[in-house]
């Protein structure tokens, strides 16, 4: 194996590792669509339907 092949392998391994780390980080910071209602309940500490109707009525009065 010559020097160029070794360099190419190391670059490939490092690039793949960085992409995997970024994918894991984005997955941890993203909420799945089916969990968004649960996230609202956790953030506001109550029922998310009352929060959404309050914002709707405020938006409609402007």
N, C-alpha and C positions, 0 to 999 in steps of 0.2 A: 504494500500500500504506500503510495507516494504522499508527499507532504500536502498536496492540494486536496486529496481525498480525506485526509485526517481533519484538515481545517473545515471542509464542507460538513463532515459528520458533527463536529463540535458546534458549528453554527446551527445546524439542524436541531440538535438536542437542546441548545440554549433557547432557540426560537420557540420550539414546541413547549418547553417548560414555561416560558413567559406567557404564551397563549393560554395554557391550562390554568395558570395562576389568575390571569385576568378573567377567564370564564368563571372560575369559582367565586371570585370577588363580586362580579356582576350578579351572579345567581343569589348570593347572600343578601345583596342590597336591593333586590327586585321582589315585588309582591306578585304572586300568581293571580290571575284574574278572578279565580274562584275564592280567594282569600281577602279580597279588597274590603268586603263588608265587615269581616272580622277585624281588619286593621282599623277601620273607622271606629268600631266599638272600643277597641283598646285605646285609641288616641283620644277620643272624646269622653270615654268612661260611661257611656249610656247607649241608648238605642240609636242606630245609625239612620233609621227612617225618619225620626223626628228632626235630626240634623239636616237631612237632605230636603225635607219640606220647608224648614225654616230658611234655608238658603234660596230655595225656589221662590218663596214669597217675597223675600228681600229683592231678588233679581227682577221680579215682575213689577215691583212698585216703582222702580227707577224709570 
